[in-house]
Amino acid sequence: MKSLPKLTLLSLALTLAGCGGSLDTAINEPPPSGVIPPPGKTSSVVIGTITGFGSVYVDGVRYDVDNNTVVSAEDEEDVVGDDSTLAIGMKVKLYASSDSETHTAERIEYDDDLEGVIEAITPDAANPLTGTITVLGQTVIIDEFTAFDSDVGNNDANPGIDFRDLQVGMSIEVSGYPTDTGLLATRIDRSLDNNGNDKEFGNPEIENDEIELKGYVDSVADDFTSIVVNGITFFMADTTVVEDNLIIDQNLVGAYVEVEADIVNGEYILTEIEREDNLSDDDYEREFEIEGILQAIDTSSDIPSITINGLVILVNDVSSLEGLIGQKVEVEGSFNENDVLIISEIEVEVEESLETEDAIIAIDTENKAITTRLGLVISLTGASRIEDDATDSDDNLSVDEFLAQLAIGDMLKAHAVENSDGSYSWTKVERIELAEDALNSSCELSGYVTEITGDETDFGMYIGGVLVSTSRTLDSHFRSGDEITIGRTYFFNQLQVGMEVEAESFEGDAYCTEGLLDAEEVELENDDS
């Protein structure tokens, strides 16, 4: 047996000493919805993605939606007490009041980051479920956690709706996080007209069909008749709406803005522009939380700043964020009287450490858990992003609604991260439609090896508490991360505790049993963590 220290991926949570404010400071200013928090409650603003429903979960935290909650969604009229226009993966700004037990949403705002037509599609060579697309000349990065609108449609022979179903010419709306290499999509919706066809973006004769883009101003023409945003030139017009008395001059270069435009003779004619890199006065009066990609740290001034989601935020101390540029972080704190964020907690997201595709053998609605043939118990929480490929719409399902739709023998695909105590938090769970009987199909498991047994003639490895046996695996079914056949001996000699391995069983219920996967093929994954 080989023995090396067990590799565990931990979420970094740093609790810092606060000065000038704390997470428990009560705020008495009226929230944007006009509702004053009752005595003993605090008010907060949260920027992050929707991870679940049954009320609304943002970054895994539940916010009750009551009869006073205002929901403001892109191109929709504001509604009260109804979250049906919201969906999994949307990046939102949520205003809440809280006490020691509950958080209540006062207002939820959703505004997408990009609207246009898919111009090109580039699949990832190693993983066909991921890749990039080009929209308005912008690179959109799609990973396995990107949520897709059911209107995208199942356009290939594979079950479910995913990256492979996107097509050049589709009109889409994208919500996501800006990064140095493109927009990391958290959700993609298809934009259809009243006849069910792809929306014709940019027609001056049609209302609310403008192309939209959030990005940085690269340059402003000397005569102020045009600006360049993320490499795209937009021309000013007499009818251009300039929000918040924004001045179009050279001082705008470097600002993060949102632009909307019509297309006339192949040129983008600006219909509206507004700045997106500042918080509102109301935001500074509340406890604050933001999740996104850390884009920049600026220490050139007396007060340092960070940039997340295009927002430039003054902070008291950046030392705990150094070295994290380009990573997904969650930052919490309160603003002092000078609008400086006093950071109280930082969390750094880690990659998933376990993934499985397997049939259900038990459903526990009371404890909100699912058991698979391999014996994995998948517990669902508000942090578990839920998808159901067997339904026409799975954008707004609560955990209870999802469990009620499941049946023994359904096939699930689930992703998890490992906690410090060795347990797993299931971050994405989806039901997959299969043409064949799931109970007689193969099962899959990928994750980090915690123990290796046997020798090169007959060895096994533990992943997520499940023994992956290679006793029946043919020599030609041992592969590298590039899917090159490497054989049993070479595979074994390369294998170490802490490496990531993907295994698929033979087809049949007998090869996926509690604690044991009888592997037909195994693959060493590339180290991309």
N, C-alpha and C positions, 0 to 999 in steps of 0.2 A: 504494500500500500504506500502510495506517496503521501507525504504529510507536509503541508505548508500552511501558514496562518490563513484563516478564513478571510476572504475579501468581502467587506461590507460597505455599501454606499450609504452614507449618512447625509441627511439634510443639515446644513450648517445653520444653526440658529444662535445669533449673537445678541445677548441682552446687554445693552450699554447703559452706563450711568446717565440719567437725564438731568438737565439743568434748564430752568426756564419754562418747564411745562412737563406734563406727563399724560399717559393714556387715560387717566381717570379724571382729567380736568373737565368740569362741566362747562358747556358753552351755552350762553343765553341768547345769542343772536338768532333771529328767525331764519329757518332754513329756506331754500329757494321755493319750496312748495307753499310757503306762507304759514306753516304749522310750527308753533313753538314747542320744543320738547317739554314734556311734563317735568315737574320738579323731581330731582333725583336721577334724571336721565342725561346721558351725554349725546352729543351729535357728532357725526363723522361723515367723511367722504371717502369712497373706495373706488379705485380704478382697477379693473381686472376683467377676467373672462367668466362668463356664465358656465358653471359646471353641472348644474342640476336644477330640478324643479320640485314642486311641492312646497309652495312659496318659491323664492328664487335663491339659489346658491351661487355666490361669487367667490371663486378661488376656494371652494369647499366650505364657506361659512354661510349659514342660513339667515336670510332676511325675510321676515314675514311680509306678505303683500296683503294689505287690508283695504277697506273701502275708501281710504284717503290717499292711497299710493298713486302717484301720477307716473304714467309710463309714456315716454317720448321716444318714438322710434323713427328712423330715417324714412322720409316721404310718407309718414302716417300722421293722422291727427292724434293729438295727445288724448289719452284715455285715462280713466280713474278706476282703480281696483281691478284691472284686467292685464295680465302679463302675457296674453296669448300671442302678441306680436313679437315676443322675444324668443330666442332659441339658443340651444347649446353652442358654445364657442364664440358667441358675440362678445366683443370687448365693450364694456359699459362703464358709465360713471354713475355711481349709486350714492344717494344721500340717505342717511339713516339716523334714527335715534335709538339708543340702547340703554338697557339697565343691566343688572347683574345676570339676568337669565335670558333675555331675548333681544334680538335686533329687529327693528321694524323699518322697512323701506319707505321713505317719504317720496322720493323721486328717483326714477331710473331713466337714464338717457343713453340712447344708442345712436351712433353715427359711424357709418362704415368708412374705410380708409381709401378705397379705390373702386371705381366703377368704369368698366369698359369691356372691350371684346378681346377674347383670347387670340393672340397673334401667333404664338408658337408654344409647343409642348416638348419638354425634355425630360424623359424618365431617368431616374437614377439607375445606373447599370447594375448595382448590387441589390436594389430593392424596388421592384416595380410599383409598390404602393406609395412611393415618394418620388419627388423630383421638383422641377421648376416649370412655371409657365410664364409667358410674357404678355402683359396687358399694358397698353399705352406706353410701350417701351420699357416698362418696369418689370423687374424680376420678382416673381412671387414664389416663395419657397413653401412647399407642401410637405408636411411630415405625417406620420401615422396618427397624430393627434388632431389634425385638421378635420373639422366637422363639415359635412356636405349637406346642402339642401336636397330634399327628395326630388325637386324639380330638375336637378342635374340629370336624373334618369340612369337606369342601368343599361349602358350602351355597349357592353361587351359580354363575353360568355362567362365572366366570373361573378360569383354571388356578391350582393351588396353594392353600394355606391362608394366609389373611392377615386383616387387619382386617375386610374385607368379609364374612367368613364368621361373624363373631360375631353372636349373636342375643340379644335381650332374653329373660330367663328361664333362660339358661345358668348352670350352677353352675361357678365357676372358682376357681383358685388363682393368685395373682399374685406373682411375684418381681420386685423392682425397687428403685429408688433414690428415697427421699423428697425432694421439692422443695417450694418455696413454693406451687406451683400444683397439686400433686398427686403421685401416685406414678408415676414414669417406669418403665414396665414393661420389664423385660429378657426376661421369659418369662411366657407364659400357658398353664396347663394346665387341661383340663376335668376336673371332679370327677364321676365316675360311680359309681353304686351297683353292687351285685353283679348287677343285672339289666340293666346298661347304660343306665340312665336317669340323668338329672341328680340329683345327691345332694340330699336334702332337708335343707338346713342348719338346725341349731338344734333338732332334735327331741330332747327330754330323754330319750326312750326308746331312743335309738340312740347308741352310743359312737362317738367320734372323728368326729362330724359337726358340731361346733360352728362357728359363724362365728368368724373370727379377724381381728384388726386390730392393726397396729403404728402407734402415733401418740403425740401429745403430750397430756398431761393438761391439759384446759382448766380444770377446777374439781372440787372435792370438796364434797359436801353437808355442811352444818354438823353434821348428826348422823351423818356418815360412812356413810350407807346407800347412797350412789350416787356415781359419778364420771362425768365427761364426758371422752371421749377423741375428739379430732378432730371435735367437734360431736355425737357420739353418746353418749346416756346409757346407762350400764350400772349395774344394781342389784346390790348385794351380797346374798349369801345365806349361810346357816349352812354350806353345803357349799363355798363359794368357797375355792379353794386359793390362798394367798398365798405366792409363792416368796421364798426368801432372807430371811425375816422382814421383808418389806416392810411398812411402817406406812402405813395408809390415813389420811392427815390432810392438812392444807393445805400441808404442806411438799412434797407430791407434785406440786403444780401446776407445770407446765413440764417434768416428767420425760418421757422417751421410754419407753413401755411396750408390752408385748404383752398383749392381752386375748383371752380365749376366752369364748364365751357361748352359752347356749341361748336359744330364743325361746319365751316363755310369755305367752299372751294379748297378743301384740304387743309385749311388753317384752323387752329383752335382760337375761337373768339371768346374771351373771358366774360362770363356772365356774373360771377361773384368771386370775391376773395376775402378771406378772413384769417387772422393770426391764430395759431393753435399751440404756441409754445409757452403760454402763460396760464396760471390758475386764476380763478375769479376771486373777488374779495370775500365771498362766502366761504370759499375753500380754506382760506387762511384762518378762519375763525373756528375750524373744526379739527377734530382728530383726523389724521390723514393716513391713507394706505394706498400704495400703488404697486402693481405687478407689471413687469415687462422686461425687455432687454436693456441692460445697462449700456447705453451708447457712448457716454463720455463722462470724464471727470475733469473738472477745471479747477486748478489750484493757483491760478495766476493772480487772483484777487485776494484781498484780506479775508473775504468770506468765500469758501469753496462752493462749487455747485456740481450737481450731477444732472445728466440728461437721460430720461426714460420716456419712451413713447413720444419723443419729440418735445416733451416738457422739460424746461430748464428749472431746477429746484435748488434754491440755496439751502445748504445743510451745515450743521455745526461741526461735523467731523467726517472725513471721507476715508480715514485710515482702514476701516474694516471692509471697504469696498474696493480698495486697490487690488489690482490683479484680477478683477471680475468683469472687466469690460468685455462685452460680447456674450455674457451669460445672462440667463433669465433669473431675475431676483425679485423679491418682495420686500419693500421697505415700509416701515411703519414709524409714526411719531406724531408730534404736535408742533405747531408753529409758535414761535415766540413773538413778542411785540414788533420785531423787525422783519417779520415774515421769513424767518430762518427756521427750517425744519430741525427740531431736536430729535434725532433718531433714537428710537427705543428698541427696535428689533430689525434684524435683517435675516431673511431666509434665502438660501441659494438652491435653486431647483437642480435635482440630479436626474440622470437618465433612468429609464425603467430598468429594473434588474431581473424581471421575470415576465415571461409572456407564454400564454398557453392557448391552444385551440382544442376544444374537447366537448363531448356531449354531457348534458345534465343528467344526473341520476337522482338528485334530491333538491327540493326547493323549500326553504324555511322562511315563510312570509313574516313570522313573528320576529325573528332575529335578523331579517333582511339578508339572507345568505343563500348561496347556491353551492352545491357540491358536484364535482365532476367525477368521471370514471377514475381519474388518477388520484382521487381523494383530496384534491385541492378544494378548500372552502373559500369561496369568493364572497366576502362581506361587502355590501354596498352601502355607501354613505353619500353625503352631499358633494363630496370631492370626486365621486365616481362618475365620469362622463358616460352617459347611457345612450346607446344607439340600438335600433331594432330594424334590421333590414327586412323583416317579414311584414312590416306595416308601411302604409303609404306616407305617413308622417310620424317621425319620432323626435321632432325638434323640441317638444315641450313636455316630455314624460317625467313624472315623479318616480322615485324608486318603487313605491307601492304599485303604481300603474304598470311599470315595467315587469315586476314580478308576477302580477296578475295575468300577464299575457304569455308568460313562459309555460312550458310543459316538459315533462320528463322526455328525454330523447332529443330535445332541441340542441343545436350546436352553438357554443359560445366562443368568442375570442376575447381574451382579457389580458390587460397589462397591469403590472404592479411595480412599486418601488419597495425596497426593504427598509424597515424601520430599525432603530438602534437595538431593539430587543429581539431581533430576528423574525418578527412578524412581518406581514406584507400589507401595504395599503393599495387597494385596487383602484387605479386612476382612470381606466377606461374599460367598459364592458359592453360588448355588442352581441346581439343574436344574429347568426348568419343563416341565410337560407341555403339549404343543400338539396340537390336533386335526389340524392340517395339517402338511405336510412343512416342517420348520424351515429346511432349506437353500433352500427357495423362498419363505420368508417375508421380511418386512422385518427390518431391524436398527435398533437405537436406540443413541444415544450422547448423553450429557449431561456437561458439565463446563465448565471455564474456558477461554475463548478465549485462545490464545497468539500468534496471528498472523492478520491479515486480508489477503486478496489480492483484486485486481480492483477494479471499480467497481460502482455501484449497478445497472447493467444485467446484470452477471454477476460475482458475487463468491463467494468461498469463505472458510472460516475453519478454522484448525487447533485441534483439541481432542484432547488426549492423543496427539499425534503423528499423528492421522488428519485428512485434509482433508475437510471437509464442503462439498460442492459444491451451489450453489443454481441452477445453470444451467437445470435443468428445473422448479424449484419455481414453482408458480403464484402469482400475486400474492395470491390469497385464502388462501394457506397460510403466510403470514408472520404470526405471532401474538405478542401480548404475554404476560406472565406470567399475566394473567387470562384467557387464551385468547380475547382480542379480536383480530379481524383488523385488522392495521395496514398491510399492504401492503409491497412490496419496498423502495420508496424510504425510507419512514419507518423501517423496520427497520434498513436500512443506516446511516441517519443517526444512529440511536441506538446502534448497535453499537460497542463499544470492546474493546480487549484487556483481559482481566481480568473481563469480564462472563461470566455463566453462561448457556449456551445448551443447549437440548435439541433434538435432531434425530432424525427418523425417515425411513428410506429408503422408496423404492418397494418393492413386493413383488417378490421375484425375486433369484436368486443374483447376477445381473449388477450389481446396484446396491449390493452389499456386497462389496468386494474389498479386498485388502491395501492399507491406507493411504488408502482412499477410500470415503466414504459419499455416495451420490447421493440428496440429500434430497427427499422428497416434501413434507415440512413441517418448519418450524423455529419455535422458540419462545424468546423471551427470558424467562429465569427471574427470579422475584422475588428480590431480594437479601436473603436471610434468614441470612447467615452471621455 
